[in-house]
Amino acid sequence: MFNNDQNNYENQSLNEEFSVSGVEPVTKKSKGKKAAMIGGISAAVIVGGGAAAYGVSDTVKNQVKLRVSSPEKYYAWVTENNSKTIGESVSEAYKKGLDKYKKGQTVDFKVTFEPTDDTKELLKDEIFGDYRDSDNEEISSLIDIIDKNEKFSVSAKCASKKGNIDANVGFDLNGDRVVGADIVGDGDAADYFFRIPELKDQWIGIEYGKMLEGIVEEAGLDSDPTAAYKDILKDPESFLSPEDVETEVNRYAAVWSSFADDVELEKKEEVDICDITVNYTVATVELTEKDAAKLEVEFLKELRDDKIVKDILTDKLDVVDKDEFESSIDDEIDDIKEDLKGDYYDDKEVVMSIDTYIDGTGTIRGLKFYNDEGAFTAVMGKDGDSIRGEFSFTEDGEEQFSVKLTAEENHKKYTGDIELTYSDVSYNYVDDDYQKEVTPVTVSVLFEDVEIVDEEKGYFNGDFTVNIPDTAPFVISCSADKDGQSVSSDIVIDGTNYGKLTFDYSVDYNADIDIPDKGGAFMIDMDSEEAPDFEEYASKDEFNSFMQGLLTKAGIDSKYADKYAEAITEEVYDELDYGSIDFDDDDFDFDDDDDDFDFDDDDDDFDFDDDDDDYDDFDFQFDPDSFKYEDYKDYMTEEEFNEMMDNIKKYYDEYESSSSKAN
């Protein structure tokens, strides 16, 4: 962002030497009414001019053009040169992206939390309460999970290549894997596979693509809407090439540069950016409502004749036929032209003004879009080693949002701050009416010795201090080398340090993805009306063994791990059984057979008649002697046990009393 060679800021001083003060003559004068057109026109000019263009322009050539060309021709030359640079940069970035797509890319990241002793004590209080200090071995075993583990991590390794994906996520304690999950996707066939390796090596598979084909067939569609998506995954370059990207940027930038035929130039104008002042040539274009309509016509004409866009929409995506594509655009053009003939569009009052800030090398350093109702500004500048930038939006004279950059460069390292200010709007009810109150809120980030280690992979060094209103400042430390990036911060709230949070990641531009064999996988039939029987995939013994291992790795004593694993297994498989209950002919058929719920005169029913085996003679007797403190001592004190028994006795006596009165 601040690269001198790339931005060519060193040559900016030549602008002062070659520039001439004053305003150039204007060939036309355009005026029109105010309208809310900032969005659309801003987008067009940004593409054409490139607010973030960092291409290298020849300084002398720029000064010659500035001196000998008309304002319109100079502005067209600047916008075309900058858009060309943008097109080349975007095309090159896209080309690199395609290359990575073909070779594959693997991203490895991990989030680790290292709690302090204070945090551990807080966790034990929250989870175990008064029982945390008991002599119960079972509770102590659970507390050991907190005491014995210093690092809690969630990690993931995600690979992608030609539309295929391979992801592994896991939970680690003290750097050791406790449990993980693997996910693999076949982008071409739209088959997806899942497994928990600690449970079983066999994959669970879903033929999602096959299911979609069935939906398309049932819907009676003429074509598969996912076909184009699959084709793009196979060969994205055949869909849109790097050359196409560059062509499109230049195509629509040229529309703007050729349209702007009324330009005012202010040479060597002083522009304040934060606390520095730089000299830029400022090119101003004013648009009326009618100008905006004419510009729309020019863009529509270019779109109608755009073979690249037309082929994508009519052939590759097949969302519209060629005749409809052209006719719909022609109809829109005709409608606008018809309105232009009359007084539909005002051609007197200016609805938008556009300032373009150009340095001495011919590079665009900023843009400003404004009218009487508001303004949007984005501009950067440099004075010696001082780099400044402003991004702001104002409405009705009030700044709604702004970002200000202040940085000092020292041997490719940058120190400074970024301030983000926004308006917090509230309404107070005063004197039987609501009064609007606007309060500026500023969030700042101070950075020190920030340097790029690997621009392509996004690795960098530096320390950042974040200041948020009503919150204590916190520091984020970033360090990187050729192998990866690490970002860490201490979590401090109200003066208490709860631990250290670290985020590590690395990028490798290579990937090997093996798609599982469906023949050996447990495939789920999406067309079947019956739910899959997962006990066929993993037996209760296999799942129980898996849970034992998981709990033991977590730090639970083996004898309790076995107990918990068995309970969890029973719970899980009971739920699975419940979801697949098969009722036979003797259930709920309301006939005269036994074992039913038909409320007839047979036994074994729930008809509440005079037969046996029902619940019409149900009688509960409370026996205090059947409750022993020995069975509850792990969960409560003896005093609490006695209090519980007294309450039960009280409720039972009340129940007996109400039952007697009813009878």
N, C-alpha and C positions, 0 to 999 in steps of 0.2 A: 504493500500500500504506500509506503514511504520511500520506495526504492528510487534513489536519485537518477540512476542511469535510465530507468524506465520512464520516470516522470519528466526528465530533462529539465529539472528546476534550475540547474546551474546556469543555463543559457537565458533564463528569464530576464536578467538585468539588461540584456541587449535590447529588450523592448523599450526601455527608457531612452536608450541612445538613438534608436531609429524612429520612435514614435513622434507624432506631432500633435500638440494639443488642439482641441477644437472639435466641432461637429461637422461631419461631412454633409454635403448637400443631399437632399432626399428627392428621389424621382417622383414619388407619389405620396399623398397624404391620406391615410385611411382612418375613418372614425365609425363608431357604431354603438349599439346599446349593450348594456351589461347583460351577461348570461352565465349560467353555471356550466362552463365548458372547459374548465381547467384540466379535468381528468383526461379526456380523450386527446386534446391537443398536446398536453404535456407528454403523454406517452409517445406520440408521433415525433415530437421534437427530440426527446431523449434518445430514441432510436437513431434519428438523423444526426444529432449533434454529439451525443455520447457524453453525458455528464461525468462518467467515470472513465473516459478514454485516457489511456496511458501510452499511446503510440508516440513515436519519435518523429517530429517534424523538423525540417531544415530551417534554422533561424533566419538565415539570409534570404532564403526563398520566401519565407513568410513576410519579411519586411518589404521585399520588392513587390509582392502581391498587394500588400497593404497600401503601398504608395501609388502604384500605377493602375490598380483595378477600381472599378466602381464599388460602392458598398455592397451591392447585391452580388456581384461576381466574387468579391473577396469572401463574403459570407458563404456562398455556395461552395467555394474552394475549401474553406475551413471545414464545413460540415461533411463534405464528401471525403476529405482526407481522414477526418476523425472516424467517420463511419466505416471507412475502409480498414482502419486499424482495429476497430471493434470487430468487424466481420472476420478479419484474419485471426484475432485472438479467440473469438468464440468458436470458429471453425477448428482451430488447433486444439482447443480444450475438448471439443466434441470428438475429434479424431483420437485423442488420447483416451477418452472415455470408451470409445468403441474398442480400442486395443485392449484395454483392461477387461472389457466385457468378454472378449474372445479368450484371453489368457486366463481370466478368472481373478478374483480378489478375495482375500481372507482377512477379516477383521476380528481381532482378539481383544476382548475387554473384560475388566473385572472391577466390581465395586466392593470395597472392603471397609468394614467398620470395626474400629478398635476401641471398645468402651473403657472408660476409666473405672477405678474402684468405686467412685461415687455412683456411677451409672449402674454398676452391678448391684450395689446395695439397694438402689431404688427399684430395680427390676425384681429383686427378691421380695421386697416389701409389697410391691404391687401384685405379684403372682401368688405368694404364699402367706402373706399377712402374718398373723401371730404364730403360725405353724412353722415359720422359717427357723426358729430357734428350738424346735422340739427335738427329742432324741429318736424320733422315728427314722429308721434306716431308709425306708422307701422315699420319704420326702427329701432326706439328705441326698439320695441318689439323683433326684431331679434337680436339686440345687447345684449339684456338681457340674451340670451342663453349663451353668453360668460361670461358676468359679474356675473351672478348668480350661475354658476356651477364651483366648485372648483376641482372636480374629474371626469375624463372621463375614463371609464373602459370597457374593453372587457373581458368577462368571458366565461368559458366553463366547463361543467361537463360531463365527458365521462366515460361510464361504458361498460364493455365487459364481456361476460360469454359464454363459449362453442360456440364461433363463432357468437353469437348475440351481437349487439351493441345498445347503447342508449346514445345519445348525446344531450345536451342542450347548445346552445350558446346564448349570449345576449349582449346588449349594455346598460350600466348603467351610470347614471349621479348622482353624489353625493351619490353613494351607492344604488340608487333606480333604479329598472329595467324600461327601456324605451320600449324596444322591444326585443323579443327573437325568437328563432326557435328551434323546436324539430325534431330530426331525429332518427328513429328506424329501425334497420335492422335485418331480420330473416335470419341467416346464412344458415340454412338448406334449406329453400324454396327459398332463394334469393329474398324475398319480401322486399321492402323498403317503409318507410312511412315518411311523412313530414307534418309539420304544423307550423303556427305562432299562439301561444296560445292567444295573445292579439287580434287576428283577429277572430279565430274560434277554438273551441275544436275539431272539426271533422278533421280526418286525410286525407291527400291525399296519395294514394297508387299506387305503380308500381310493377307489377308482373314480375320482371326482370328474375327470374328463368324460368317462363313459356315462356318468349320471347326467351331465350336461347334454350329451348327444341324445339321450332319451327324452329330456325335456324339450329339446329343439324338435325332435320327431313328433312328440305328442302335441306340441303347439302348432305343428303344420307350417313352420317357417320355411321360406324359400332357401335361406342360406344360414349357415352357422355364424352367429354374431361373434363367436370367440375365435373364428378362423383367422381373422386379420391379426388379432392379438398374438396368436401362435406364430404366425409368419414373421411378425416383428421380433419376437423372441429368438427365432431361428437366425434371422439376418437383419438386424436393425439398419445396417448401412444401405441395404437395398430399398428400405422404406424412406430414409432421409440420409443423404451422404454429407460429408463435411463440406464439399463444394456447394451443395444445395444451401446449406446454412449460411455460408458466406454470401452467396448470390442473393438470398432473401434479405439479409441485413442491408446490403448495398442498394437493392431494388427500392425498398420503401424509404430509405434515407434520401435517395435521389428525388423522390416525389416531393419531399419537404423542401429540399434545397432549391429545386427548380421553381417551386411555388412561391417562395419568399422573394418577391420581386420589388419589395419596398422596405429597404433596410436603412436604419440610421446608425452611424458609427461614432462612438466617442473614444478617441485615442488617448492613451496614457491617463485613464481615469483612475483615481485613487479609490480602492475598495477596502473597507475595513472588515477584517475577519478575526473575530475575538479581539485580541490585543495587539495585532499587527496590521500594517497597511501595505498593500501591494498595488502595483500599477498593472492594470489589465486594459486591453481594448474591449469595449462593451458594444455588442451589436444588439440593437433593439428592433423587434418586429411587432407591429400592432395588427390585431385582427378584429374585424367587425363580425357581426353575426352572418352576414352574407359571405365574408371571406371564409369563415369556418365551413359553410355549406359547400363552397367551391372546392375547398381542400378535401372534404369528404368525397366529392365526385371524383377527384383525381386519384384518391386512394382506391376507390371502387373500380375505376378503370384499370388500374394496375393489377388489382386482385382478379378481375375478369380475365385478363390476359396472362395471368401467372400460371404457367404450365406445371410448375412444381406443386403448388397447392391444389390445382385442378386434378392432377394425377393421383394425389394422396386421397382426396375426398371421393373422386368418382371411380377410381380403379382399385387402389390398394385397400381403402377402407370400405368402399362401395356403399357409402351412405347417401349418395345422390347421383343421378345420371348427369352426363355432360350438358345436355340441353337444358335441364332444370337448373344446373349450376349457373350457366351463362344467362339464362332468361331471368332468373330471380335477381341477379345483380343488375341486369339491364333495366328491369322494372324499377328498382330502387333509384338508379341513375336518372331515369326519365321522370320519376316523381319529384326528385330534388330540382332537376332542371326546370320543370314546370313551375315549381314554386319560386325559382330564381327569376322567372320572367315577370312576375308580379311584385307585390310589396310584402310578400310573406316574410322575407328576411330583411332586417334593417341594415343599411350600409353606411350609416353615419356615426353611430356611437361605438366606441371601442369596447369590446367585451373582454379582451385579454391582451396584455402586453407580455412579451417574452424577451428577457435579457440573457445574452450569452456572453460569458466571461472568457476571454481568449488571452493566453500569455504570449510572450515574445517569440515562442517557438511555433505558434499556430495551434497549440494544443488547448482544447476546451477544458477549463478548470471549474466551471460551474454554470448553473442555470437558475433563472428566477422567473416564475410565472405569477402574474399579479393582475388584479383589477381593483375597483373601488371597494370590493367586499372582502378581499383577502389576498394572501400571497403564499407561495411555496418557494423556498430557496434552498439550494444545495451548492456549496462552493468550498473550494480548498485553496490554500496558498502556502508559500514558504518564504521566510526571510532569514537568510543565513542557515543556521541549524534549527531554526524555530519553524515548526509545522503546525498549521492551524486549519480547522475545518468547522463549518456550520451547516446544520440541516434544521430547517424550521418551517412551521406552518402557522400563519396568523389568520384570524377571522374577525371582522368588524373592529379592527385596530387592536385586538388582544391576542397575544401569543398563546396558542393552544398547545403547542408541542415544540420542543427544540432539543437538539443534540449538539454539544460543542466539544471539539477535540483540541487539546493543547498538548503538544509533544515537543521534546527536544531530542535531537539526534546526536549520538556520540559513537562513532565507529560502528554503524549498523545496529546500534542498540538505542531503544527509545524509552524515555521516561516522561511521564506527564499524567494527564487525567482526562476522563470523559465525563461530561455532565449531561444527564438526561433530565429535562424539566417538563412537567405536564401540569395542566390545570385541573385541580380537584374542585368540581362544582357541587355546591350544596344549596339547599333552599331553607331559609328560616321563616317561620310564621310570625310576622310582626304587624301589629295594628290591623288585624283581620285580613292580611294579605301575605303572600309568599314573596320573600325577597331573595334574589339570587346572590350568592356569595362565591367568588372565585378565589381559590387559594393556590398559589404556585407550589408545587412539590418537586424537590430536586433529589435525584439519586446520583451519586458520583462513584466513579471507579478510578482509583489512583493506581498507576502501573509504574513499575521500576525495572530498568534493564531488560526490556522485552526484546528478544531477538528470535529470528526465524532460524530453526535448525533444518527443517525439511519442508519447503513450501508446498510441494505436491501432496505430501502425506499429512500436512497440518501440524507438524511438531514444532514446538517453540518453548523458550525459556522465559521466565519472568515472574515477578510477584505482584499480586493485585490486592488492593484493599477496597472493600465494598462498604459504602456508607449509605444506609437507608434510614429515613426519618423514624424516630421512636424505636430504633433497633441498634444494638451495640455493633460497631464496625467489626467485620471479620476479614481475615486474610486468606487468600487462595494462592498457594505456591505451585508453580508449574515448572517442571524440569523435563528435558528430553535429550535423547541421543539418537544415533542412527537406528537403534533397535525399537524405540517406542516413546510414548508420552506418558507422563504421570502428573496428575492434578490432585492436590490434597488440601484439606482445611480442617482446623479444629472446630468442633461444634460447641460454641460457648453461648449460653443463654442466661441472662441475668447474673452474670459473673461466675456461673458454674460451667466447668469444662466437662462435657458429656462424652468426649472421645474424639477420635480422628477419623475422618471420612476420606478415603482415597479412591480415585478413579484412574485406572491404568488402561491404556489401549495401544495397539500396534496395528499396522497395515502391511500386508504382503501382497504384491501384485502377482499372485499365482494361486491356483486352486485345483485340487484333484477331487472330483466328486463321483462316487460310485452309487449308482441307483440300485437299490435292493431288488432281488429276484422275487417277482410276485409268486412264483411257484413255491417258494419256501416261506412265504409270509402268511400271517393270519389275516386273510382278506375279508373285509366287511362288505357284505352284499347290500348296497344301498337300495336295491330294488325289492329286497325281501321285506315282507310285512312283519316278520318275527325279529325281535331284538337279538343281537349276537350273544352267544353263550360264552362269556369271557372265562368261565372256568375251564373251557376247552383250551384256552390260550395259556392260562396259568392256574395250576391247581392250588387248593388251599394250603398244602404243604409248602409249595414254592413261594407263595405270597407270605406265609408265616415266616419262612426262613429269610426272605427279603426284609421284612419288618424287624426281625431280630437283629440283622446286620446293621440296618439303618439306626436303630435306637442305641446299639452298642457303640457305633461310631460317634454318635452324638454325645456319648459320655455316661450313659446310664449303665448301672451295674448289670451284669449279664443275667442274674436271677430275676431281676425286675424287668429287664428287657424282654425276657421270655414270656413273662406274665402279660405285659402290655401288648406284645406282638400277637399273642393268642386272642386277646380281647378285641383288638383292632381287626384281626382277620375274621373273627366270627361276625363282627358288626358289618364289615364290607360284604362278605359273602351272603349274609342274611338279607342284605339289601338287594343283592343281585338275584337271589332266589325269589324275593318278594316281587321283583319286577318281571318275573317270568313264570308266575303261578298258572298252572293249567287246570281248569275246572273240568271234572268229568261229568258224565250224564246223571250222576246221583246228587249233584249239587244244584241247588236253587231251581229245581225243576217243578216244584210244587205238585208232586205226585204223592202216592201213598207208600213210597219206599222209605226205608230208614236212612239215617245219616243225611237228612236234608233240613231245609229251613222252610218247610211248607206249612207249618202250623196246623198239621192235621192231628190225628189221634195216635200216631205212632210214637214210639219212644225215641230217645236221643234227639229231641227237637227243642225248640225254644218257644213252644206255644203257651207256656205258663198255664197248663191245664192240670189235671190230677194225675198225669202220668209221671213216671220217675225220670231222672236224668235231666231235669230242667232246673230253673232257678227260682221257682215260686216259694220255696221254703228256705231261702237264703237267710242265714243268721250269723252275724259276726259277734264274737265274744272277745273282749279285751283281756289279755292275761299279762299283767306286769312282770310276772316271773319269767316270761319267755324273752325278755329284753335283758341282756347282760352288758355291763359296762365294758367288759373285756373285749367285746366285739366293736366298741366305738372309741376306745382309748386313743387310737391313732388319729382321730379326727376332732376330738373335743376333750375338755377337762371333765373330771368327775362331777364338778359343780354344774357344768353346762348339761351333762347327761341327765342329772337329777331334775334340772329345770325342764328339759325336754319331756321327761316322763310325766311330770306334774301337768304339763300342758295337754299331753295326750289323754291322760286320765280325765282332765277337765272337759275336753271335747267329747270324750266317750260318754261321760255322765250326761252331758247336754243332749247327746243323740238318743240315749236310752230314755231320757225324760220325755223328749218330743215324740218318740215312737209309742210310748205308753199312752200318752194323751190321744194320739191318733187312733189307737185301737179301742 
